[in-house]
Amino acid sequence: MFLQLLTRSFSRRKSRIVIALIAVLMGASMTSGLLTVSHGIQEKLGLEFRKFGSNIVIIPKSDTIEVGFPGIDFGSVTEQRYIDENDLWKIKKIDNWSANVLGFAPFLYQVVQVERGGTVQNVVLAGTYFEREFPDITFNEKVWTTGIKKIAPYWNLEGEWIVDSDEKSVIAGSTVAEKLNLELGESLELSYENPENRQITTEQLKISGIVSTGGSEDSQLFVTLPVAQKISSRPGKVHSVQVSALCVECPAELMGTEIEKKLPYIQAKTVKQLVNTEMMIMDQLGQMMLLISVIALGAAGICVMTTTMTTVVERRKEIGLMKSLGAENGKIASLFLTESIIVGLFGGLIGYLVGNVFAQYIGESVFGTPISPVLYLLPLTIGISLSITILASIFPVKRATMIEPAVVLRGE
């Protein structure tokens, strides 16, 4: 009997059932889609942020010595120390977050003299990796490579990159190139005076590229790390290392701590402004998606409540007749709640599927890559849809149970 009443109710109220189903479907699809996007967007946003450069800087621990007379402070001097190039592979081999280390680039700096047009200019020369392979490290079954090309895609290069085995080429920053009137393909002679033994080393290099970054790099010259080590007589030495880390589930500070465990003589510092900006934007996006989901679900609930209330008003005589024949309030309530549960179940299921299509569209249009479906969101979406439909039906169902058979059957 209950099943017959339920079937008859659906067949006689097709238009209202469809309206309620569409409302639940829209709310569920919006929730499912935004939750799917939120799940996949953090990693993709992290990768997008990494295009703006590294977020961890590694420097050697150095001793600071205070200088002065009793009662007179002259300041302090810091003992210069270096990072051993042979230890750099350990950055990728940290225990817990190895996959999150996207790349790194070491730097060795020295001030060199460049003679141009009869005048001598002092310029910072930086040695680094451009695209260095580490044969002993594999990732996704490929030999792992790292360097400036990987961690600094924002570098705007005119010309060609230097191959890491090339010891005769140099890349000039745009400011240096403009000041010294440098052009691609020209030869550049630079010299370096060793402060320890006053020995002067001279190198003749060819300009393979001119780089523009909008930062301090525009005022520097770049060569491969072996060339910088050779010029300054510091084989195997590095001043600092810039690390690009994908920090989604772990904070950058935690990854820095892991690196310090592998290299106890260094200290890892996070670029706090960049890291904080990343976290702030991700949090704001999450809050925005949550707000949109709540609004969509609220609108769906109001629609379901309005539809159910209208149905109760239309079926007042039917409800009064059922009560006069002995139907209890529980039976009346279960009839309407079962209708709501069926609407919520199908609305949630279809909404999850539509939400995945919505998420794929966002992934393709915004990030150019698809966002994978998240299976655990299926029961979550259905559960949320059921909760909304049941909650929205409570007030109309209560009104239905309060109908007096005698009053309704008299036509009042």
Residue, then its C-alpha position, 0 to 999 in steps of 0.5 A: m500500500f505504501l509503495q502504491l501511494l509513493t508511486r501514485s504521488f510521483s506519477r501525479r506530481k512529475s513536474r514538481i518532482v522534476i523541479a525539486l530534482i533539478a534544484v538538488l542536482m544543481g546544488a550537488s553538482m556545484t558542491s561536487g565540482l567545487l570540491t573536486v576543483s579544490h582538491g586538485i587545484q592546490e597542487k596545480l596552483g603550487l606548480e603555477f606559483r613555482k613559475f615565479g621562482s624558488n621558495i627555499v634558500i639554502i646557505p651555509k652556517s657561519d660564525t659571527i664575530e663581534v669586533g671592537f674595544p671595551g665599551i666600543d662596538f665596531g660591529s661584527v664580521t662573518e666567517q665565509r663558509y661554503i656548501d660542498e657541491n658533492d652534497l647537493w644531491k641530498i636535497k632531492k633525497i630528503d626522507n619524507w618530501s622527496a617528490n615535492v622537491l621540484g628542482f634546485a640551482p646552486f650559485l657561486y658568486q664573485v666580482v669580476q672586471v670587464e673591460r669595455g670601450g677602454t673602461v673597466q666595470n665591476v660586475v657580479l659573475a654567478g656560476t650555476y646549473f642551467e640544466r644539470e642531470f643527476p644520473d644517480i637520481t631517477f624520478n618517474e623512471k627518468v634521469w632527474t634534471t635540475g637547474i635554472k631552466k627548471i626552477a626559474p621559468y620566468w627568466n625571459l631569455e633572448g638567445e640560447w641557454i648554455v649547456d652545462s658542459d659549455e665552458k666558453s659561454v656567458i649569459a648577460g643580464s639585460t642591465v649589464a648588456e645595456k650598460l656595456n653595449l653587449e650583443l649576442g655572439e660577441s666575445l667578452e673578456l673578464s678578469y678576477e683577482n683572487p683576494e688571497n694570493r692576488q693572482i689574476t685569472t682571465e677568461q674569454l667568453k662568448i655571449s650566448g644569451i641576454v636575460s631579463t627577469g626584472g630582478s637582481e639577475d639583470s645586473q649579473l653575468f651567468v656562467t656554468l658552475p665549473v667555470a665560476q669555480k675555476i675562475s675563483s679557484r674554489p673547486g666544489k664550492v657553492h655560496s647558496v642554493q635556491v630550491s623550488a619546493l611544491c608545498v601543498e600538504c606540507p609547509a615550506e619550513l618543514m621541508g627546510t628542516e628535512i634538508e637541514k637534517k641531510l646537510p647539518y652544516i647548512q640552514a634553510k630559509t623560506v621566502k616567507q613573503l612568497v610562501n605566505t602569499e601562496m597559503m593566503i591565496m589557497d585559503q581564500l580560494g577554499q573559503m570562496m568555494l565553500l561560500i558558493s557551495v553553501i549558497a547553492l545548497g541553501a538555494a536547493g533546500i529552499c526550492v525543495m521546501t517550497t515544492t514540498m510545502t506546495t504539495v502538502v497544500e495540494r494534497r490536504k484532502e488526500i492527507g485528511l482522508m488517509k488520516s480518517l481511514g486510520a493512517e498515523n502521523g508517522k505514516i504520513a511523515s514517512l511518505f513525504l520523507t521517502e519522496s525527499i530521500i529519493v529526490g536527494l539520492f538521485g539528485g546527489l548521484i547525478g549532481y556528482l557526475v555533472g560536477n565532475v564535468f564542471a571540474q574538468y571544464i575548469g581544469e582545462s580552461v584555467f590550468g590547461t590540464p584535466i582534474s582527476p575525479v575524486l571517488y570519495l566525494l561520491p558518498l559525500t555529495i549524496g550524503i549532503s544532498l540527502s541531508i539538505t532534502i530531509l532538512a528542507s522537508i521537516f517543516p512541510v511534513k510537520r504541517a502535513t501531520m497537523i492537518e485535521p481530517a474533519v476540517v479538511l473533509r468539510g472543505e474548510 
